[in-house]
Amino acid sequence: MRRRIGIDVGGTNTDAVLLEEDAVAATVKTPTTADVTTGITRALAALVEQAPGARLAHAVMIGTTHFTNAVVQRRDLGRVAAVRIGLPSGASLPPFVDWPEDLADLVRAEVVMLEGGHEFDGRPLVPFDTRGMRAAARRIRDAGIRSVAIAAVFSPLNASGEEEAAAILREECPDVAVTLSHRLGRIGLLERENAALLNACLIELARTTTRAFTQALRASGIAAPLYLTQNDGTVMLAEVAEAYPVYSFASGPTNSMRCATASPARLTTWSRSAGSARSSACPISSRWAWAAGAWSERRGRSASGRPAWATA
């Protein structure tokens, strides 16, 4: 018998449901706690007490606005070094240029502009400034910056500049978290860079949150793999969410950034660059059922037909 658990962490309540095949076997509602994890642990404990078979679940899906709330409420965000590869062009609108000032002041640690990048056909603009990148990596290390976002001109067509910059960073500061824009967005530099910067400032929170969720499962005696819901209705493994928390906005990047910025046009481009041209239409009140039902154990694919671990 296939058993799946779906959990929705709302602003007021945390809901948990156990599905056995296609039937709802048990449901629980508990108050959401300030640290989120405690509420999930309590919900799981109550679910297991009501239906001991929950310990045999094959998968657990969690839908949460934890990362969205961090941006909207300006809390638990990490400071980020922005590395843009595109000089001599691409300097007129620097990284963070279209961010709300209070949000930019909170997360902006250092901005590095380097020569490099490519033309639209993949040809190099100019040689990549490896010496400048190495010097920047050492400054980042000495400043104790733990997260870096790298964006290069036309990197979705030729990612070699971003990959080389990441390699230098890992040599000079091995513990730094690196977000590469070509893995998140499309052609437009500013939109893709914004997605990378947003992802980078959420990395530390994502690691803490997903690992706490996993610990909550283990404390409840549940050994099933953990998935987090994406903004387009599919799901991804918690390990992937640690690297790409920008995809874990349960209500979509558009909805979350509407609260963080004033420009609707900017919100649309940010959302598209993060891999979704539309936000989820799933109502919050039913997201737990959607999270549990979106995953197919037999095929390992979401309702959209994409692999369950897919992030783009």
C-alpha positions, -999 to 999 in steps of 0.1 A, spaced: 0 0 0 13 34 -10 13 59 19 22 96 15 22 124 40 14 160 30 21 190 53 11 226 48 28 251 71 4 281 71 7 314 89 -18 303 115 -20 265 114 1 236 103 -20 209 86 -9 173 80 -26 145 61 -19 108 55 -29 93 22 -32 56 18 -34 50 -19 -59 77 -30 -79 79 3 -73 103 31 -66 81 62 -59 108 88 -57 146 91 -43 168 118 -43 206 124 -19 222 149 -9 259 155 21 270 135 50 279 158 75 307 154 103 283 145 80 263 121 98 231 128 82 226 162 48 229 147 57 203 121 71 179 148 38 183 168 17 177 137 36 146 127 34 132 163 -3 137 163 -6 121 129 14 91 140 -7 88 171 -39 89 151 -26 66 124 5 45 133 8 35 96 21 70 89 55 57 100 55 35 69 50 64 45 69 62 12 73 100 9 66 132 27 58 165 10 59 199 28 45 231 14 57 262 34 60 299 30 91 300 52 114 313 25 87 337 12 82 351 47 119 356 51 120 380 21 88 398 29 96 402 66 133 410 60 146 383 84 170 354 84 185 365 51 222 361 44 246 387 31 257 381 -5 286 389 -27 274 397 -63 299 388 -90 289 401 -125 310 390 -155 304 414 -184 327 443 -186 334 465 -205 297 465 -212 270 459 -187 282 484 -161 255 510 -163 230 491 -142 249 473 -114 237 444 -93 208 452 -69 200 483 -89 162 475 -90 159 461 -55 140 478 -27 167 498 -9 160 483 25 162 448 11 194 456 -8 210 471 22 202 440 42 218 414 19 244 433 -2 279 425 10 301 432 -19 297 439 -56 324 427 -81 324 437 -118 348 418 -140 357 416 -177 343 386 -195 310 372 -208 299 361 -242 280 374 -272 245 361 -281 261 334 -303 284 321 -276 316 339 -287 337 356 -259 332 393 -255 367 396 -240 389 372 -220 377 364 -185 395 384 -158 408 354 -138 432 375 -118 405 399 -108 383 370 -98 409 355 -76 415 388 -59 378 391 -53 376 356 -40 402 364 -14 384 395 -3 352 375 0 370 350 21 386 376 44 353 394 48 336 362 60 310 363 33 293 329 31 272 331 -1 280 344 -36 259 348 -67 276 348 -101 260 362 -133 277 365 -167 264 380 -199 246 354 -220 257 326 -196 227 304 -205 243 301 -240 279 297 -227 284 291 -190 321 288 -190 327 322 -174 304 314 -145 318 279 -140 354 292 -141 346 319 -115 329 293 -93 360 271 -95 382 299 -84 359 307 -55 360 271 -43 397 271 -44 401 303 -24 371 298 0 359 262 0 331 267 24 313 294 4 279 287 -12 279 296 -49 248 303 -70 253 303 -107 227 323 -126 226 301 -157 211 273 -136 182 295 -126 172 319 -153 169 328 -189 188 352 -213 180 385 -196 210 395 -174 192 416 -147 163 392 -142 186 361 -141 210 379 -118 182 389 -95 170 353 -93 206 342 -84 210 369 -57 176 361 -42 186 324 -41 220 332 -26 206 352 3 183 323 12 209 295 11 217 295 48 181 296 58 173 268 33 200 245 48 188 251 83 151 247 75 153 216 53 176 198 78 153 207 107 124 193 86 143 161 81 151 159 119 114 163 126 106 134 104 132 112 120 120 122 155 86 109 145 100 76 134 94 83 97 123 73 73 106 84 41 124 109 17 114 145 21 102 167 -8 94 204 -8 67 219 -31 78 242 -59 60 273 -71 46 256 -102 30 227 -84 58 201 -88 80 189 -60 117 185 -54 139 166 -30 149 185 2 186 182 -9 178 202 -40 158 228 -21 189 234 0 208 245 -32 178 262 -49 155 277 -22 142 303 -47 121 274 -62 105 266 -29 83 297 -27 50 278 -21 29 307 -34 53 316 -62 81 342 -65 56 366 -80 34 366 -49 63 368 -25 81 396 -43 49 416 -48 51 422 -10 88 430 -12 88 454 -42 66 481 -57 70 473 -94 45 448 -109 66 447 -141 97 438 -122 79 410 -103 68 394 -136 104 393 -149 118 380 -116 93 352 -116 100 342 -151 137 343 -146 133 319 -116 117 294 -139 80 301 -136 60 324 -158 30 321 -135 25 316 -98 7 286 -84 -31 288 -84 -34 263 -56 -53 278 -27 -34 277 6 -62 259 24 -58 229 2 -20 230 -4 -14 200 19 -36 178 -2 -20 191 -34 15 184 -20 6 149 -11 -12 142 -44 13 158 -68 39 130 -64 36 97 -81 57 70 -64 53 46 -92 67 69 -119 88 92 -97 72 121 -115 51 151 -106 16 158 -120 32 179 -147 51 149 -159 85 162 -149 109 143 -126 101 149 -90 136 163 -84 134 188 -113 141 224 -104 135 242 -137 
